[in-house]
Amino acid sequence: MSYQGATSVRIPTHEIGHCFNLYHDFKNYGDVIESEKVTRTFNVIGYNATTAGDRVFDTPATRVWDLSPDNYNENGFYIGGDMDYNILPDYHIDRYFKNYPPRLNNMMHVHEGQDLAMGYFFTSGQGNRIRWSLATDTVNGYGIWSLAETDRAELYLPFETQIVPGNEVISVTDNGDGTATVCHPRVQRDRFQKGLNYVFENPDITDPSEIAEFDHSTPNDLKEIDRTYDYNVKVLDLDSGNITRVYISCTKGLVCWFEEFVEGLVISTKVLGSMNLTVQQLNEIQVKDPNLYDSLMSDYYYILKKMTASGAINQKVFYKD
């Protein structure tokens, strides 16, 4: 597939439409007797929209695939003079395309160039044809599909689980080279599907007045739950009284990585407990200086804070003699 095809809204969707038994909206696709006529009024002479062409009644008949955009006005309506593929006598002049304009932005039409600014669409008739092909068309191999059944118990469980670092900082270790080893707890992140009203309960909360602390998920949410403890799941759409416990089995251990120190603070005093304090801000160069400790005066009490880019703090309290 070309780069244009891979980045297009229209082209991949158009080709998938073919996989579901949709035809182009032009020409006759091998009909021996006649091709699709322009009229869209059932029982009117010449009506064959459901048996010829793309066999979809609510897509106007289209004679050629490369209709020029120049034949369309600024609103996307056809203003050209293209006529029924089977040219008809003058008394059928009302069956010109200009009365039932083909639409360049129908997904099953074909045009040259990039995607149009106007939005693309399938018609209701094309949607019905897709459903028909899935249900009945065994000739082309589409009639192999059937409704899927899922145990409702699976709806109470996450469809995906990841092990990620938790927000809490467990330890920050100064490596002596301007970096720190920052460790977080391993946390299980569970993702729940859209389409249902979920309630996620902390089983440790027993006071009904604290129910507002529960997490809720509406049908439009792709909910992610970060937990370091087991929690309860309710699906209000199914049975608000039913509860399933989701067990967290991967909360032990740490996730650690290196971070650079970016700033710091030195607080010093000669007398422990004195309010006479000296405060020195450290920039990124100073906080990474390996000789920082050696530069501090002796016989003073110190609080030395070093902060990484993520905000993790390494703090030491000491007396230098």
Beta strands, then each sheet from edge to edge (+ up, - down):
strand 1: 160-165
strand 2: 171-174
strand 3: 179-192
strand 4: 198-201
strand 5: 215-217
strand 6: 223-227
strand 7: 231-235
strand 8: 239-246
strand 9: 254-269
strand 10: 278-282
strand 11: 300-308
strand 12: 313-320
sheet 1: 1+ 3- 2+
sheet 2: 1+ 3- 6+
sheet 3: 1+ 3- 9+ 10-
sheet 4: 1+ 3- 9+ 11- 12+
sheet 5: 5+ 4- 7+ 8-
end
